[in-house]
Amino acid sequence: MKKDKNEIIEVCQTIEIHKDIIKKVRENTPDESTLNKLADLFKIMGDNTRMKILYALLQVDEMCVCDLSTVLKKTPSAISHQLRILRQADLVKYRKEGKVVYYSLNDEHVKEILDVGFSHITEG
C-alpha cells in the first residue's frame, strides 16, 4: 500500500548541530510557566461547547446566559459552567443589569485568536 506524503516522516540522514539556530531558539522561547499557560489556553478553547460560546459572542456585542442556552441548545446551568471556565481564562467578561448577566468577549485578542484559527483551517 502506497503511503500518502503527509504520512511520511522525514528525518535527517546525518547529525549536524546548527549552533546559531539553537541559540536563537533558546533565547526566544518563553519560559516553562508561560508555555504552560499558553497550552492551558488552547486546552480551554479546545472544547466544542466553549468554542461555540466564543463564536456566538463573536457575532454580537454581548449575550445573556438564557440566549446562549437557547442558541446552543444546552441548559443555562451547563452554559454557566462553561462561561465560568472561559471567564477564569480571561476569554470572556460579564456585566450585570438587574437580574440579567450579559457576557462578551474579553478583548480584541480573543477575536484575533478566533479569526486566525478560522483562517488557518479554511485556507487552501
Residue frames as qw, qx, qy, qz and C-alpha x, y, z in Angstrom:
[[0.000, 0.890, 0.457, 0.000, 0.00, 0.00, 0.00],
 [0.410, 0.444, -0.011, 0.797, 1.38, 3.39, -1.02],
 [0.321, -0.570, -0.468, 0.594, 1.70, 5.94, 1.80],
 [0.124, 0.939, 0.260, 0.187, 0.28, 9.44, 1.50],
 [0.479, 0.487, -0.251, 0.686, 3.01, 12.11, 1.54],
 [0.348, -0.676, 0.177, -0.625, 1.52, 13.52, 4.76],
 [0.921, -0.371, -0.011, -0.114, 2.04, 10.15, 6.49],
 [0.815, 0.238, -0.220, 0.480, 5.77, 10.04, 5.77],
 [0.421, -0.892, 0.061, 0.155, 8.02, 11.50, 8.45],
 [0.642, 0.625, -0.241, 0.373, 11.25, 12.88, 7.06],
 [0.663, -0.711, 0.088, 0.218, 14.33, 12.74, 9.31],
 [0.102, 0.854, -0.490, -0.139, 17.91, 13.92, 8.92],
 [0.951, 0.215, -0.210, 0.075, 20.26, 11.37, 7.40],
 [0.595, 0.249, -0.403, 0.649, 23.20, 12.82, 9.37],
 [0.441, -0.761, -0.360, 0.312, 23.77, 14.58, 12.66],
 [0.377, 0.369, 0.031, 0.849, 24.58, 18.24, 12.23],
 [0.279, -0.710, -0.480, 0.434, 24.14, 20.79, 15.01],
 [0.237, 0.648, 0.201, 0.695, 23.40, 24.38, 13.94],
 [0.412, -0.317, -0.501, 0.692, 24.58, 26.34, 17.00],
 [0.042, -0.030, -0.048, -0.998, 23.29, 29.71, 15.75],
 [0.508, -0.325, -0.528, -0.598, 19.77, 28.33, 15.29],
 [0.606, -0.379, -0.663, 0.223, 19.80, 26.57, 18.66],
 [0.282, -0.167, -0.330, 0.885, 20.96, 29.78, 20.39],
 [0.233, -0.154, -0.224, -0.934, 18.26, 31.86, 18.72],
 [0.597, -0.368, -0.616, -0.358, 15.51, 29.39, 19.62],
 [0.561, -0.340, -0.606, 0.451, 16.66, 29.10, 23.23],
 [0.166, -0.090, -0.191, 0.963, 16.87, 32.89, 23.61],
 [0.328, -0.069, -0.230, -0.914, 13.41, 33.48, 22.14],
 [0.511, -0.316, -0.776, -0.191, 11.42, 30.62, 23.65],
 [0.459, -0.637, 0.100, -0.612, 9.22, 31.69, 26.59],
 [0.118, -0.351, 0.837, -0.404, 9.87, 30.11, 29.98],
 [0.167, -0.143, -0.975, -0.035, 8.16, 26.89, 31.05],
 [0.107, 0.448, 0.636, -0.619, 5.48, 28.67, 33.08],
 [0.330, 0.474, -0.123, -0.807, 4.46, 30.86, 30.16],
 [0.314, 0.163, -0.815, -0.458, 4.35, 27.90, 27.76],
 [0.051, -0.264, -0.934, 0.236, 2.16, 26.00, 30.24],
 [0.238, 0.507, 0.373, -0.739, -0.26, 28.94, 30.40],
 [0.361, 0.394, -0.446, -0.718, -0.41, 29.07, 26.61],
 [0.228, -0.004, -0.956, -0.185, -1.05, 25.32, 26.41],
 [0.068, 0.384, 0.782, -0.486, -3.80, 25.67, 29.02],
 [0.319, 0.456, 0.012, -0.831, -5.40, 28.48, 26.98],
 [0.414, 0.246, -0.670, -0.564, -5.59, 26.24, 23.92],
 [0.121, -0.152, -0.971, 0.137, -6.93, 23.35, 26.01],
 [0.208, 0.449, 0.529, -0.690, -9.73, 25.60, 27.26],
 [0.419, 0.480, -0.214, -0.741, -10.51, 26.75, 23.73],
 [0.171, 0.210, -0.911, -0.312, -10.33, 23.13, 22.55],
 [0.251, 0.301, 0.852, -0.348, -13.74, 22.27, 24.00],
 [0.083, 0.383, 0.705, 0.591, -16.54, 22.24, 21.41],
 [0.189, -0.808, -0.557, 0.027, -19.16, 23.89, 23.65],
 [0.338, -0.696, -0.036, 0.633, -16.77, 26.63, 24.74],
 [0.264, -0.068, 0.515, 0.813, -15.80, 27.25, 21.12],
 [0.009, -0.605, -0.693, -0.392, -19.50, 27.57, 20.21],
 [0.274, -0.834, -0.357, 0.319, -19.96, 30.09, 23.02],
 [0.344, -0.480, 0.223, 0.776, -16.98, 32.13, 21.83],
 [0.171, 0.174, 0.644, 0.725, -18.27, 32.09, 18.25],
 [0.100, -0.764, -0.628, -0.109, -21.74, 33.14, 19.38],
 [0.308, -0.809, -0.152, 0.477, -20.21, 36.06, 21.28],
 [0.378, -0.179, 0.431, 0.800, -18.11, 36.93, 18.24],
 [0.136, 0.507, 0.684, 0.506, -21.34, 37.62, 16.29],
 [0.233, -0.852, -0.326, -0.338, -22.80, 40.19, 18.71],
 [0.027, 0.693, -0.393, 0.603, -21.58, 42.61, 21.35],
 [0.181, -0.235, 0.797, -0.526, -22.98, 40.56, 24.23],
 [0.626, -0.216, -0.619, -0.423, -25.42, 37.79, 25.13],
 [0.561, -0.451, 0.439, -0.537, -27.14, 36.71, 28.31],
 [0.246, -0.216, 0.941, -0.086, -26.91, 33.16, 29.62],
 [0.616, 0.371, 0.583, -0.378, -30.51, 32.42, 28.58],
 [0.583, 0.709, -0.171, -0.359, -29.84, 33.45, 24.97],
 [0.130, 0.554, -0.817, -0.096, -26.63, 31.42, 24.84],
 [0.440, -0.019, 0.857, -0.267, -28.51, 28.48, 26.32],
 [0.678, 0.533, 0.324, -0.388, -31.17, 28.73, 23.61],
 [0.457, 0.728, -0.429, -0.278, -28.69, 29.12, 20.75],
 [0.131, 0.472, -0.872, 0.027, -26.54, 26.19, 21.89],
 [0.811, -0.178, -0.387, -0.401, -29.50, 24.02, 22.98],
 [0.524, 0.022, -0.711, 0.468, -27.97, 23.43, 26.41],
 [0.434, -0.752, -0.487, 0.093, -29.24, 24.15, 29.91],
 [0.023, -0.930, 0.130, -0.344, -28.45, 27.52, 31.50],
 [0.725, -0.620, 0.297, 0.043, -26.53, 25.60, 34.17],
 [0.858, 0.104, 0.292, 0.410, -24.33, 23.90, 31.55],
 [0.401, 0.765, 0.082, 0.497, -23.68, 27.21, 29.80],
 [0.346, -0.901, 0.154, -0.210, -22.90, 28.95, 33.11],
 [0.851, -0.373, 0.283, 0.240, -20.35, 26.24, 33.93],
 [0.725, 0.342, 0.248, 0.544, -18.57, 26.75, 30.59],
 [0.112, 0.893, 0.052, 0.432, -18.73, 30.54, 30.94],
 [0.602, -0.778, 0.176, 0.033, -17.05, 30.29, 34.36],
 [0.823, -0.111, 0.319, 0.458, -14.14, 28.43, 32.75],
 [0.480, 0.620, 0.245, 0.571, -13.92, 30.98, 29.93],
 [0.199, -0.943, -0.011, -0.268, -14.06, 33.84, 32.44],
 [0.737, -0.599, 0.224, 0.218, -11.28, 32.32, 34.56],
 [0.722, 0.087, 0.361, 0.584, -9.14, 32.18, 31.40],
 [0.037, -0.608, 0.015, 0.793, -9.90, 35.86, 30.69],
 [0.194, 0.163, 0.747, 0.615, -11.57, 34.96, 27.40],
 [0.174, -0.666, -0.546, -0.477, -14.94, 36.45, 28.34],
 [0.048, 0.016, -0.453, 0.890, -16.17, 39.15, 30.69],
 [0.167, -0.595, -0.772, -0.147, -19.59, 39.90, 32.09],
 [0.097, -0.159, 0.205, -0.961, -21.78, 42.70, 33.34],
 [0.024, -0.462, -0.856, 0.232, -24.98, 42.58, 35.36],
 [0.225, -0.200, -0.175, -0.937, -28.09, 44.53, 34.54],
 [0.722, -0.265, 0.090, -0.632, -30.65, 43.87, 37.22],
 [0.814, -0.204, 0.519, -0.165, -31.14, 40.12, 37.36],
 [0.862, 0.502, 0.051, 0.049, -29.65, 39.52, 33.90],
 [0.512, -0.589, 0.449, 0.436, -25.97, 38.72, 33.32],
 [0.670, 0.734, -0.048, -0.101, -24.53, 39.62, 29.91],
 [0.729, -0.337, 0.411, 0.431, -21.33, 38.07, 28.56],
 [0.522, 0.837, -0.133, -0.097, -18.99, 39.33, 25.87],
 [0.840, 0.245, -0.178, 0.451, -15.54, 38.52, 24.54],
 [0.565, -0.637, -0.149, 0.504, -12.91, 39.95, 26.85],
 [0.075, -0.760, 0.232, 0.603, -10.96, 41.93, 24.23],
 [0.586, 0.672, -0.285, -0.351, -9.75, 42.16, 20.64],
 [0.043, -0.492, 0.868, 0.057, -7.12, 39.46, 21.27],
 [0.547, 0.127, 0.794, -0.235, -9.81, 36.83, 21.66],
 [0.649, 0.663, 0.150, -0.340, -11.36, 37.90, 18.34],
 [0.279, 0.734, -0.581, -0.213, -7.94, 37.75, 16.69],
 [0.307, -0.272, 0.910, -0.059, -7.26, 34.24, 18.02],
 [0.631, 0.379, 0.624, -0.261, -10.61, 33.04, 16.64],
 [0.532, 0.778, -0.082, -0.323, -10.10, 34.82, 13.30],
 [0.115, 0.649, -0.735, -0.160, -6.58, 33.48, 12.79],
 [0.429, -0.090, 0.890, -0.124, -7.61, 29.95, 13.77],
 [0.653, 0.539, 0.435, -0.306, -10.56, 30.05, 11.41],
 [0.419, 0.794, -0.332, -0.290, -8.40, 31.38, 8.57],
 [0.127, -0.507, 0.849, 0.079, -5.85, 28.65, 9.15],
 [0.482, 0.085, 0.865, -0.114, -8.31, 25.76, 9.00],
 [0.588, 0.650, 0.419, -0.238, -10.22, 27.12, 5.99],
 [0.130, 0.750, -0.439, -0.477, -7.28, 28.15, 3.77],
 [0.084, -0.294, 0.884, 0.353, -6.40, 26.25, 0.65]]
